[in-house]
Amino acid sequence: MSITPRAPILRLILPEIPVALGLATGVAALAHWGPTGPADGASGLAWTAWLIAAIVAAAMRAMTHADHVAEQLGEPLGTIILTISAIIIEVAAVCAVMLGSGGDPDIARDTMFAVIMLILNLLLGVCMLVSGWRGHEREFNPQSSNSYLPLLITLACITMVLPRFTRSTPGGWMSAPMELFVGVSSLVLYGLFLYMQSTRHRTFFAHHGMTERQSEPTHHAPPPLGRSCVLLVLALLAVIGMAEGLGGRTRDLLQAWSLPLPLGGILIALLVLAPEGLAAIGAARRHDMQRSINILLGSALATIGLTVPAIIGIRFATDVTPQLGLEPPFIVLLATTFFVTTLSLARGRVSTLQGMVHILLFLAWIVTILDEASAPA
């Protein structure tokens, strides 16, 4: 008789073990209780692997709770909650790497660029392949992509392209007034977009002519909204604490293994995008390309709209100055990605052929990183 009441309790507790372990690991990382040896030593590698695994597990739980909240709030508020939750994780990771162990002024730029290339090429391409694998074109409301892309292209250009060509500061750096303009304009523009998305332009992000939510119907009641919100906050706090511990080791590992430093930005982007990427691919498997596009483009836009103000705030609060301007080869890839994405999403239909083109662009980016790293200094 005493076994039966425990089953519901266990069903509530067991899924939250990653959050509890993440909180404990985050406290250990913040208190510097982890290994203090070389990052490429046995203990250092074990600690780094544990941090990465714990971050992914806690981030997955965070996205699960965010999805529960999203389910009860409906669209587009649901996608907004999901997106902002993931971006909080990204901002925490970027800030931790910038401030940790000597800092890395390029990590913010590399991470933002990696997020855009992963979303618009790898993940969007995979979603197109998965959704249209049987040879059918999948439809979505093109008003959604037409709302995202102009803002995304504008913010990406003034944050990652324009600094490379300004004369106030050489290289990809910006002067203090320009940093202030870029940070404030990014935050204001993204805030206005969220307001329009959640009010008068809500219908832009729903599928016209079909059911708004093409996913399979939910056969179970979602958890209480209050509990989901509390667990979401705890999971995000766990990830933020662990990101501090990972931040000081990323650059040391790359240098110890003679790997290109931009791979640090890809690592952070992969950690951030794992939950949302799986959610977008899952929606594509259900042939709900509308939700996939909302998740992916919303994440890319929020990456710039929220990460840039955060890192510029760090710049004015500390002596760590970020370099945001991309190198010329990556500017070419960014421009090509935006051009191809605009063409792919203009008709409101996607196919497997378009997906293969996006994946080719992703592979070209990886090869370019390796080629730049092998070039003589």
N, C-alpha and C positions, 0 to 999 in steps of 0.2 A: 504493500500500500504506500510505502514511503518513496518508492521509486518513481511512481507516476508523476507527482508534482514537480520532480526535478527536471523532467524532460523539457518543459517550456523554458525553465530558467537556463538550462544548458544551451538551448537554441539561441537564447539572447546573449549569453556570455561568450561562447566559443568563437563566433565571428568577429568579436571585438578584441581577441587576443593580439592581433597585429597592432592595434592602436595602443594597447597597454604596453607591449614590448617596445613600440616606437617611442612612447613617452619616457620609458625608463632609459632607452638608448639615448634619447635627446638630452635628458638630464645628465647622463654620463658624459656626453660629448661637450655640453656646455661647461661642465665641471672639470673637463680635461682628465677624466679617469681612464681614457683609452690608452693604447700603446703609444709610447713616446719615441720609439725607434725610427729608423728610416722608413719612408713610405713604401719602398720596394722590398723591404724585409718581410720575413714570414709573418710576424705578428702584425706588421703594418698592412700587408695585403689582406690578411684575415679580417682585420678591423674594417678596412675599406669595403671588402665584399659584404660584410655584415651590414654596414651602413647603407650600401646600395640596395640590398635585399629588403632591409627594414623600411627604407624610404618608399620603395615600390609597393610593398604590402600595405603600408599606412596610407599611401596615396590612393591605392585602389579602394580601400575602405572609405576614404574621404569622398571619392567620386561616387561610391555606392550611396552614401548618405546624401550627397548633393543631388543624386538622381532621384532619391525618395522625396526630397524637398521639391525638386523640379516637377515630379509627377503630380504633387498636390497643388502646386501653384499654376501649372499649365504653361503653355507657350505664349509669348516668347520668354516670359520670366524664368521658366525652367532652364532654358538654354543659357540665360544670363547667369543664373546661380552656378550652373555647372562650369561655365567659362571662367568666372571670377574666382571660383575655388581653385581651379588649376593654375591660374595666373598668380595667386597668392603663393603657391608652392614655387613657381618659377622665380618670382621676385625674391623670395627668401633664399633660394639657392644661389642666384646671381649675386645678391648682396653679401652672402657668406663668403663666396669665392673672392669677391673684390676686397673684402676687409680681412680675409684670413691669410695668414702666412705670407706676408709680403705683398699681397694684393695682386690683381691681374687687371690692368686697365682695359684689356681687349675682351674680357670674358662676357661683358654685357652685349657688346656688338656681335660677338661670335654666337652667343646664345640666341639673340633675336633673329639673326640671319639663319641660324640652324632651324629654329622653329618655323620660319617662313618656308624654307626649302623642304623641310620634312612634311609640312602640312600641304603646301600647294603642289608638291611633286610626288613624294612617296605615298602619303596617306590618301590624298585625293586620287592619285592614279590607282592605288589598290582598291579604293571604293568603287571607282569606275569599272575595274576589272571584275570585282566580285558581283556587283549589281547587274552588269550586262554580260555575264559570262555565257549565257545561253543565246547570245546574238541579238538581244533586244535592246533598243535604246530606252533609257530610263528618264522619265520626265520629272521636272521640279519647277517651282515658281521662279522665273528668272529675275523677278523684282528683288528677291533676296540677295543674289549675287551682285546685281546692279547697285544695291545699296552698300554692300560691304566693300567691293573692290575699289571704287574711287577714293574712299577714306583710307583704305589700306595702302594703296599706291602713294597717295599724298604723304601720309605719315612716314612711310618707308623712305621716300625720297628726301624729305627734309631732315630725317634723323640719320640715315646711313649712306646717302649719296652726296647731299649738299656739303657736309663737312669736309669731304675730300677736295672740293673745288674752291672753298672760301680762302681768302688771303689773310684774314686776321690772325690765324694760327696755322703754321705749316702742318702737312700731313692730314690725318683724319681727325684732328682735334678741333674744338670749338672755343671761341672766346667766351668769357663769362656772360656777357649780354645775350649772345646767341644761344648759349645753353639754357638760360632762363626763358627765352622765347620758345625754344623747342619743347622744353619741359611743360610749360604752362599751356601752350597751344595743343600739345598731345593730350593732356588731361582734359582740357575744356572740350575739345572736339569729340573725344571718346565719351565724355559725360553727356553731351548733346545727342550723340548717336544712341546711347542707351535710353535716354528720355524719349526720343522719337520712336525707337524700336518697341518700347513698352506702352506707348500711347497711340498716337494717330496712325502710325505705320505698322501696327501689329499684323495686318493682313499680308504685308509684303513677305513675311517669313512663314506663311502657311501655304500648303499646296492647293492651288486653285484647280477646280474641276474634279478633285478627288477628296477623300477624307483627309483631314488635316494631319492625323496621326496614322500612318500606315502600318505601324508596328502591331504585333499580335496583342490582343486584348489581355489586360491584366486579370489573372484569376485569383489573386489574393489581395487582401486589404493592405495598403502600405502602412509602415509603422507610424506612430503618432508624430505629428510635425515637430513638437517640442523636443522629443527625444532625438529625432534625426538631426535637428539643429545643434543640440549639445554635442552629440557624437561627431558631427562634422567639424565643429570648432576644435574638439580634442584631437582629432586626426590631423588637422592642419597644424596645430601647435606641435604635435609630434614630428611632423615633417620639417617644420622650421628649425626645431632644435637639432635634428639630425643633419640638416643641411649645413649647419655651422661646423659640425665635425667633419663633414665631407669636403667643405670648402678649402681647408688648408692643405688637403692631400692631393687634390686633382692636378694642380700645376706641378707639384713635386714628382708625381708618378709619370706624367708625360715627359718631363725633362729626364728622369732616370731611365726611361725606356726609349729616349730619342724619338718620340712621336710628335707630330705637328701639334702645336698648342691649340689651334682651332678645334681639335677633337674634344677638348674640354667643354666647349660650348655644345657640341653634339651630344656628349654624355648627359649634360644637364637637360638639354631639350628632350632627349629620349626618356629621362626620368619623369619629366613634366607631362609629356604627351602620351605616355603609356595608357593611362586610364581613358583619356578622351579619344585617343586613337582607336582603342578597342571598342569604345562606344560608337564611334563613327562607322567602323567596319561592320559592327553588329547591325547597325541600322541599314547599311548597304546590303547586307545579306538578306534583310527583310524587304529589300527593294524600296526603302524609304530614303531616297537620295536627298529629299528636302531636309530631313533631320541631319544627315551626314554633312551637308553643305553648311547648315546653320552652325553645327558644332565646330567644323574645321575653320571656316572663315571667321567665325566669332572668336576663336582662340587666337588666330593670327592677328586680328585687329586688336584684341585686348593685350597681346604680348607687347606691342609697341605703345599703345595708349596708356598702359599702366606701368610697364617696366621702365620706360624712359624717364617719367617724372620721379620714380623711386631712385634710380641711380644718379640722377642729377641732384636730387635732394641729398644723397650721400656725398656728392662732390662738394656741396656747399657746407656740409656738416663736418667733413673730414678733409684730409689732404689727398685722397685718392681721386684722381681725375680720369674719367673714362674717355677712351678713344672710340668714337662711333663711326667714323668714315670707313667704308669698305675699300679694299684694294681694287684696281681696275678690272682684273679678271672676274671678280665676284660681282661687280656692278653689272657687267655684261650678262652674267647668269641671272641676276635679279631682274633685270629689264626683260630678258627673254622669258623668264617664268611668268611675269605679270602679263606679257603680251599673249603667251599661249593660254594662260588661265582665262583671260578675258575672252579669247576666241572660243575656248571650250565651253564656257558657261553662258555664252551670249544667247543661244537658241532655247535654253531651258531643257535641253536633252543632252545626255552623255552616253558614250559607247566605250567598248573595250579598246578600240583603236586610239581614242583620245587618252585613255589610261596608260597605254604603252608609251605614248609620247612623253607624258609627265614622268614616268619612271625612268625613261632615258635621260631626261634633264637631271633627275636626282643622281644617277650614276655619273653623269658628266661633272656634277659638283664634287663628288667624292674624288674622282680622278684629278680634278683641278687642285684640290687640297693637297693630295700626295705629290703632284707635280710641283706646286709652289714650295713644298717642304724640301724637295730634292734639288731645287735650283741652287747654284752657287751663290754665296752671300756677296 
